Amino acid sequence: MRYGKTLAIAGLYSNLFFLFIFTLMHFIRPDKSIAGSFVSEYAVGNYGWLMTLGFFCLATGSLCLLIGLLNSIKASKTAIVTLCIWCTGAFLFSIFTTDLPGTPPTPQGLIHGFSALIALVNLGISMLAWGFTFTRNDNWLTVAKTSWVFGGLGIAMFIVFLFSPPSLRGLTERILIVWDVSWLVLVSRQLYINSI
């Protein structure tokens, strides 16, 4: 594959840069509760541009991974469509900022919220679907079962996030985000290894 290595590196470092910004925001925005505030709230107010940049890095890294995977392995429609939905949702929740608690809902806040929820559930399904795809290719066997574990637990974490009390929803969301991005990093790393 001609651009496989470049796509893998772009995907890997974009997702790692998102994790760096995500971690940094917890230190430079201590006004937000880790347990009760959504990560998206960092994109509003002081240093909001930085969190928005982080979300764009996540979306770009995911798109690089998707293109790299499509150029390196024959995948099922479910795997492709769900990862496409994740990428689209990631770009949408990057562009449209959330509404802060206590403020009236806005169209951009609704787009942000719905796109994030749809994207997150589809990423969990995508992990499972790509796990099945990886079993059919010797170069990807090492991440097949890991992908199933990530997908199964990712969907479970999404459900826990949805039904967690408001005082803990920020914490459960952060755990889910770190889990999901870890899968993106893992698969981007494997894409890089396979492209060498």
DOTI-557630 format. One line per 5 residues: number of its first residue (from 1); their letters; for each residue x, y, z of N, C-alpha, C. Coordinates in nm, 3 decimals. Layout:
# residues N
NUM	A	X/Y/Z/X/Y/Z/X/Y/Z; ... $
***
This chain:
# residues 196
1	MRYGK	0.084/-0.118/0.000/0.000/0.000/0.000/0.088/0.124/0.000; 0.061/0.214/-0.089/0.151/0.327/-0.113/0.157/0.425/0.005; 0.043/0.459/0.062/0.039/0.560/0.168/0.011/0.500/0.305; 0.020/0.371/0.316/-0.016/0.303/0.441/0.061/0.351/0.562; 0.191/0.365/0.544/0.275/0.408/0.656/0.242/0.551/0.698 $
6	TLAIA	0.223/0.638/0.600/0.190/0.778/0.629/0.056/0.789/0.701; -0.044/0.715/0.652/-0.175/0.717/0.715/-0.169/0.663/0.857; -0.092/0.556/0.875/-0.079/0.496/1.008/-0.014/0.594/1.105; 0.093/0.659/1.062/0.163/0.756/1.148/0.071/0.875/1.180; 0.001/0.926/1.077/-0.091/1.039/1.099/-0.202/1.000/1.195 $
11	GLYSN	-0.258/0.881/1.176/-0.364/0.834/1.265/-0.316/0.815/1.407; -0.200/0.753/1.420/-0.145/0.725/1.553/-0.115/0.854/1.629; -0.043/0.946/1.566/-0.003/1.067/1.636/-0.118/1.165/1.657; -0.214/1.166/1.566/-0.332/1.251/1.587/-0.411/1.207/1.709; -0.429/1.076/1.723/-0.502/1.023/1.838/-0.423/1.041/1.968 $
16	LFFLF	-0.292/1.023/1.961/-0.209/1.046/2.080/-0.211/1.194/2.121; -0.213/1.283/2.019/-0.218/1.425/2.050/-0.351/1.462/2.115; -0.460/1.396/2.071/-0.589/1.418/2.137/-0.578/1.378/2.285; -0.519/1.262/2.313/-0.506/1.218/2.452/-0.423/1.316/2.534; -0.320/1.373/2.472/-0.238/1.473/2.541/-0.321/1.596/2.577 $
21	IFTLM	-0.396/1.649/2.479/-0.480/1.767/2.504/-0.588/1.734/2.607; -0.649/1.619/2.592/-0.753/1.573/2.685/-0.700/1.572/2.829; -0.580/1.521/2.847/-0.517/1.517/2.980/-0.482/1.658/3.027; -0.425/1.738/2.938/-0.384/1.874/2.972/-0.502/1.959/3.019; -0.618/1.943/2.957/-0.735/2.024/2.993/-0.775/2.005/3.139 $
26	HFIRP	-0.749/1.889/3.194/-0.783/1.865/3.335/-0.699/1.951/3.428; -0.582/1.992/3.383/-0.493/2.074/3.465/-0.516/2.224/3.442; -0.543/2.262/3.317/-0.558/2.406/3.289/-0.702/2.454/3.305; -0.796/2.361/3.324/-0.935/2.399/3.349/-0.985/2.331/3.476; -0.928/2.366/3.591/-0.972/2.302/3.717/-1.113/2.342/3.759 $
31	DKSIA	-1.174/2.439/3.687/-1.311/2.479/3.718/-1.413/2.372/3.679; -1.372/2.276/3.600/-1.462/2.169/3.556/-1.441/2.044/3.642; -1.550/1.992/3.692/-1.545/1.871/3.776/-1.518/1.748/3.690; -1.421/1.669/3.729/-1.391/1.547/3.655/-1.508/1.449/3.664; -1.575/1.447/3.778/-1.684/1.352/3.798/-1.814/1.396/3.730 $
36	GSFVS	-1.842/1.526/3.729/-1.973/1.569/3.684/-1.978/1.645/3.553; -1.867/1.697/3.504/-1.866/1.777/3.381/-1.831/1.692/3.260; -1.898/1.718/3.149/-1.865/1.648/3.024/-1.735/1.703/2.967; -1.663/1.620/2.897/-1.537/1.661/2.834/-1.563/1.774/2.734; -1.676/1.769/2.666/-1.710/1.871/2.567/-1.718/2.011/2.626 $
41	EYAVG	-1.741/2.021/2.756/-1.751/2.152/2.819/-1.617/2.226/2.817; -1.506/2.152/2.802/-1.375/2.216/2.790/-1.364/2.300/2.663; -1.449/2.268/2.562/-1.444/2.341/2.435/-1.515/2.476/2.442; -1.577/2.506/2.556/-1.648/2.632/2.574/-1.576/2.712/2.683; -1.541/2.836/2.654/-1.476/2.920/2.755/-1.324/2.921/2.737 $
46	NYGWL	-1.254/2.945/2.847/-1.108/2.955/2.844/-1.045/2.829/2.783; -0.953/2.850/2.691/-0.881/2.743/2.622/-0.974/2.650/2.542; -1.093/2.699/2.513/-1.187/2.617/2.435/-1.130/2.577/2.300; -1.053/2.666/2.240/-0.992/2.638/2.110/-0.901/2.515/2.118; -0.839/2.495/2.233/-0.747/2.382/2.249/-0.822/2.249/2.249 $
51	MTLGF	-0.935/2.246/2.320/-1.015/2.123/2.320/-1.075/2.098/2.183; -1.116/2.206/2.114/-1.167/2.191/1.978/-1.059/2.134/1.887; -0.935/2.182/1.902/-0.823/2.127/1.826/-0.805/1.979/1.857; -0.818/1.943/1.984/-0.807/1.803/2.024/-0.913/1.717/1.956; -1.037/1.766/1.954/-1.144/1.691/1.887/-1.116/1.676/1.738 $
56	FCLAT	-1.063/1.782/1.674/-1.028/1.771/1.531/-0.916/1.670/1.510; -0.820/1.666/1.602/-0.713/1.565/1.592/-0.771/1.424/1.601; -0.866/1.406/1.693/-0.931/1.275/1.708/-1.004/1.237/1.580; -1.079/1.330/1.523/-1.153/1.304/1.400/-1.059/1.274/1.283; -0.954/1.354/1.272/-0.857/1.335/1.163/-0.782/1.204/1.178 $
61	GSLCL	-0.741/1.173/1.299/-0.672/1.045/1.324/-0.761/0.926/1.292; -0.889/0.938/1.325/-0.984/0.831/1.296/-1.004/0.813/1.145; -1.011/0.926/1.074/-1.027/0.919/0.929/-0.903/0.859/0.863; -0.785/0.896/0.910/-0.661/0.837/0.856/-0.660/0.685/0.880; -0.703/0.646/0.998/-0.709/0.502/1.029/-0.807/0.432/0.936 $
66	LIGLL	-0.925/0.490/0.917/-1.025/0.430/0.829/-0.972/0.412/0.688; -0.913/0.516/0.632/-0.859/0.508/0.495/-0.747/0.404/0.489; -0.661/0.404/0.590/-0.553/0.306/0.593/-0.603/0.164/0.600; -0.705/0.141/0.683/-0.763/0.006/0.693/-0.828/-0.036/0.562; -0.901/0.055/0.500/-0.969/0.021/0.374/-0.871/-0.011/0.263 $
71	NSIKA	-0.753/0.047/0.269/-0.650/0.021/0.168/-0.567/-0.103/0.200; -0.583/-0.159/0.319/-0.495/-0.271/0.356/-0.567/-0.402/0.380; -0.699/-0.398/0.398/-0.770/-0.520/0.435/-0.913/-0.515/0.382; -0.965/-0.630/0.340/-1.105/-0.637/0.295/-1.193/-0.650/0.418; -1.279/-0.553/0.437/-1.361/-0.547/0.558/-1.508/-0.569/0.528 $
76	SKTAI	-1.583/-0.605/0.631/-1.727/-0.620/0.618/-1.794/-0.483/0.608; -1.916/-0.483/0.555/-1.990/-0.357/0.544/-2.015/-0.297/0.682; -2.043/-0.383/0.779/-2.069/-0.333/0.915/-1.946/-0.261/0.970; -1.829/-0.321/0.951/-1.705/-0.259/1.000/-1.682/-0.124/0.934; -1.703/-0.118/0.804/-1.679/0.006/0.729/-1.780/0.114/0.768 $
81	VTLCI	-1.909/0.078/0.765/-2.015/0.177/0.790/-2.005/0.232/0.933; -1.985/0.146/1.032/-1.980/0.195/1.170/-1.858/0.283/1.195; -1.745/0.251/1.134/-1.628/0.337/1.151/-1.647/0.469/1.074; -1.716/0.464/0.961/-1.750/0.588/0.887/-1.842/0.677/0.972; -1.939/0.615/1.039/-2.031/0.692/1.125/-1.953/0.756/1.239 $
86	WCTGA	-1.860/0.679/1.298/-1.776/0.735/1.405/-1.698/0.857/1.354; -1.634/0.843/1.238/-1.555/0.954/1.183/-1.642/1.077/1.156; -1.758/1.055/1.096/-1.849/1.166/1.067/-1.893/1.233/1.197; -1.931/1.152/1.295/-1.972/1.207/1.424/-1.861/1.284/1.491; -1.739/1.232/1.481/-1.624/1.300/1.543/-1.602/1.437/1.481 $
91	FLFSI	-1.616/1.447/1.349/-1.603/1.579/1.286/-1.718/1.671/1.326; -1.839/1.616/1.337/-1.954/1.698/1.377/-1.939/1.750/1.520; -1.900/1.661/1.613/-1.888/1.712/1.750/-1.764/1.799/1.769; -1.675/1.800/1.670/-1.563/1.895/1.671/-1.608/2.033/1.627; -1.694/2.037/1.527/-1.739/2.163/1.469/-1.842/2.233/1.558 $
96	FTTDL	-1.937/2.155/1.609/-2.046/2.211/1.688/-2.018/2.192/1.837; -2.011/2.302/1.911/-1.982/2.294/2.054/-2.108/2.262/2.133; -2.086/2.211/2.252/-2.196/2.172/2.339/-2.259/2.292/2.408; -2.376/2.271/2.463/-2.440/2.372/2.548/-2.398/2.344/2.692; -2.362/2.447/2.764/-2.326/2.429/2.905/-2.450/2.402/2.988 $
101	PGTPP	-2.436/2.326/3.096/-2.552/2.299/3.182/-2.613/2.430/3.234; -2.746/2.435/3.236/-2.815/2.553/3.285/-2.843/2.658/3.179; -2.793/2.634/3.057/-2.820/2.728/2.947/-2.925/2.668/2.855; -3.002/2.752/2.785/-3.104/2.697/2.694/-3.039/2.617/2.581; -3.106/2.509/2.538/-3.050/2.429/2.428/-3.046/2.508/2.298 $
106	TPQGL	-2.940/2.484/2.221/-2.924/2.550/2.091/-2.913/2.442/1.984; -2.938/2.477/1.858/-2.922/2.378/1.751/-2.781/2.319/1.749; -2.677/2.403/1.768/-2.541/2.349/1.762/-2.514/2.255/1.879; -2.571/2.285/1.996/-2.554/2.196/2.111/-2.623/2.063/2.089; -2.742/2.065/2.028/-2.814/1.941/1.999/-2.739/1.857/1.897 $
111	IHGFS	-2.686/1.922/1.793/-2.606/1.849/1.693/-2.486/1.785/1.761; -2.419/1.861/1.847/-2.302/1.808/1.918/-2.341/1.685/2.000; -2.447/1.698/2.080/-2.486/1.588/2.168/-2.527/1.463/2.093; -2.614/1.478/1.993/-2.660/1.362/1.918/-2.547/1.298/1.837; -2.464/1.380/1.776/-2.354/1.323/1.696/-2.256/1.247/1.786 $
116	ALIAL	-2.231/1.299/1.906/-2.139/1.231/1.998/-2.197/1.096/2.042; -2.325/1.094/2.079/-2.387/0.968/2.123/-2.389/0.864/2.012; -2.430/0.906/1.892/-2.436/0.813/1.779/-2.295/0.764/1.743; -2.198/0.855/1.747/-2.061/0.817/1.714/-2.006/0.717/1.815; -2.027/0.743/1.943/-1.970/0.656/2.047/-2.026/0.515/2.042 $
121	VNLGI	-2.157/0.501/2.023/-2.214/0.366/2.018/-2.166/0.293/1.892; -2.152/0.366/1.781/-2.105/0.304/1.657/-1.959/0.262/1.665; -1.879/0.335/1.742/-1.738/0.295/1.756/-1.729/0.162/1.830; -1.812/0.143/1.933/-1.813/0.015/2.003/-1.850/-0.101/1.911; -1.953/-0.081/1.830/-1.995/-0.183/1.734/-1.885/-0.205/1.631 $
126	SMLAW	-1.821/-0.097/1.590/-1.713/-0.105/1.492/-1.597/-0.190/1.542; -1.563/-0.174/1.670/-1.454/-0.254/1.727/-1.483/-0.403/1.714; -1.607/-0.441/1.744/-1.645/-0.582/1.731/-1.638/-0.627/1.585; -1.692/-0.546/1.496/-1.694/-0.581/1.353/-1.553/-0.591/1.296; -1.466/-0.498/1.333/-1.328/-0.506/1.285/-1.257/-0.626/1.345 $
131	GFTFT	-1.294/-0.666/1.466/-1.236/-0.786/1.525/-1.261/-0.908/1.438; -1.384/-0.921/1.387/-1.414/-1.032/1.295/-1.338/-1.018/1.165; -1.325/-0.896/1.115/-1.249/-0.873/0.992/-1.102/-0.912/1.013; -1.046/-0.876/1.127/-0.905/-0.904/1.154/-0.876/-1.055/1.161; -0.975/-1.136/1.200/-0.951/-1.280/1.209/-0.928/-1.343/1.072 $
136	RNDNW	-0.969/-1.274/0.967/-0.955/-1.329/0.832/-0.824/-1.287/0.764; -0.737/-1.222/0.838/-0.611/-1.176/0.780/-0.498/-1.204/0.878; -0.397/-1.279/0.833/-0.287/-1.319/0.921/-0.212/-1.202/0.983; -0.200/-1.091/0.909/-0.128/-0.975/0.961/-0.202/-0.904/1.074; -0.330/-0.935/1.090/-0.413/-0.865/1.188/-0.460/-0.955/1.302 $
141	LTVAK	-0.420/-1.082/1.299/-0.467/-1.176/1.402/-0.432/-1.132/1.544; -0.318/-1.064/1.559/-0.273/-1.025/1.693/-0.368/-0.926/1.760; -0.447/-0.851/1.681/-0.539/-0.754/1.742/-0.686/-0.795/1.729; -0.713/-0.912/1.674/-0.853/-0.954/1.653/-0.927/-0.973/1.786; -0.873/-1.059/1.872/-0.940/-1.084/2.001/-0.940/-0.960/2.088 $
146	TSWVF	-0.832/-0.885/2.083/-0.824/-0.760/2.160/-0.934/-0.665/2.115; -0.960/-0.661/1.986/-1.064/-0.575/1.932/-1.202/-0.617/1.983; -1.225/-0.748/1.994/-1.352/-0.796/2.049/-1.369/-0.752/2.194; -1.261/-0.764/2.271/-1.266/-0.722/2.412/-1.294/-0.572/2.422; -1.222/-0.494/2.341/-1.245/-0.350/2.341/-1.389/-0.317/2.303 $
151	GGLGI	-1.441/-0.386/2.201/-1.578/-0.359/2.156/-1.682/-0.397/2.259; -1.670/-0.517/2.315/-1.767/-0.562/2.415/-1.767/-0.473/2.538; -1.649/-0.445/2.590/-1.640/-0.359/2.708/-1.674/-0.214/2.674; -1.641/-0.171/2.551/-1.675/-0.036/2.509/-1.826/-0.013/2.506; -1.900/-0.111/2.454/-2.047/-0.100/2.452/-2.101/-0.102/2.595 $
156	AMFIV	-2.046/-0.189/2.679/-2.088/-0.193/2.820/-2.061/-0.060/2.889; -1.943/-0.002/2.863/-1.910/0.128/2.923/-2.001/0.239/2.872; -2.041/0.230/2.746/-2.133/0.329/2.691/-2.267/0.321/2.764; -2.315/0.201/2.790/-2.442/0.184/2.862/-2.430/0.237/3.004; -2.318/0.206/3.070/-2.294/0.259/3.205/-2.293/0.411/3.203 $
161	FLFSP	-2.227/0.468/3.103/-2.223/0.614/3.088/-2.364/0.672/3.074; -2.446/0.611/2.989/-2.581/0.662/2.966/-2.666/0.661/3.093; -2.650/0.557/3.173/-2.737/0.540/3.289/-2.671/0.581/3.421; -2.552/0.639/3.414/-2.487/0.682/3.537/-2.554/0.810/3.588; -2.552/0.832/3.720/-2.612/0.955/3.774/-2.535/1.077/3.727 $
166	PSLRG	-2.601/1.192/3.716/-2.534/1.313/3.667/-2.405/1.346/3.742; -2.399/1.313/3.870/-2.279/1.344/3.949/-2.159/1.260/3.908; -2.182/1.151/3.833/-2.072/1.063/3.790/-2.061/1.053/3.638; -2.148/1.121/3.566/-2.151/1.106/3.421/-2.022/1.154/3.355; -1.961/1.258/3.409/-1.835/1.306/3.354/-1.724/1.204/3.368 $
171	LTERI	-1.720/1.137/3.483/-1.618/1.034/3.507/-1.637/0.914/3.415; -1.762/0.866/3.403/-1.786/0.750/3.317/-1.759/0.784/3.170; -1.787/0.910/3.133/-1.757/0.952/2.996/-1.606/0.952/2.971; -1.529/1.000/3.068/-1.383/1.005/3.053/-1.324/0.865/3.040; -1.374/0.773/3.119/-1.328/0.634/3.112/-1.359/0.577/2.974 $
176	LIVWD	-1.480/0.602/2.925/-1.520/0.554/2.792/-1.433/0.614/2.683; -1.406/0.742/2.691/-1.324/0.809/2.588/-1.183/0.752/2.585; -1.122/0.737/2.701/-0.985/0.682/2.706/-0.984/0.541/2.649; -1.085/0.462/2.685/-1.096/0.324/2.634/-1.107/0.324/2.482; -1.197/0.405/2.428/-1.219/0.408/2.283/-1.096/0.457/2.207 $
181	VSWLV	-1.034/0.562/2.256/-0.917/0.616/2.186/-0.799/0.519/2.197; -0.793/0.443/2.304/-0.687/0.341/2.316/-0.699/0.238/2.204; -0.822/0.203/2.168/-0.840/0.110/2.056/-0.793/0.173/1.925; -0.827/0.299/1.904/-0.783/0.368/1.782/-0.630/0.371/1.774; -0.565/0.396/1.887/-0.418/0.398/1.892/-0.362/0.259/1.864 $
186	LVSRQ	-0.419/0.159/1.927/-0.372/0.021/1.909/-0.381/-0.023/1.763; -0.494/0.005/1.700/-0.513/-0.038/1.560/-0.426/0.045/1.466; -0.410/0.174/1.496/-0.320/0.258/1.414/-0.177/0.206/1.423; -0.136/0.163/1.543/-0.001/0.106/1.562/0.014/-0.022/1.479; -0.089/-0.107/1.480/-0.081/-0.230/1.403/-0.078/-0.201/1.253 $
191	LYINS	-0.153/-0.100/1.211/-0.150/-0.058/1.070/-0.009/-0.015/1.031; 0.057/0.057/1.121/0.195/0.100/1.097/0.287/-0.022/1.085; 0.276/-0.116/1.179/0.360/-0.237/1.178/0.339/-0.313/1.049; 0.215/-0.325/1.005/0.186/-0.401/0.883/0.232/-0.329/0.757; 0.255/-0.197/0.766/0.294/-0.121/0.646/0.446/-0.112/0.630 $
196	I	0.521/-0.160/0.730/0.668/-0.153/0.722/0.721/-0.257/0.625 $
***
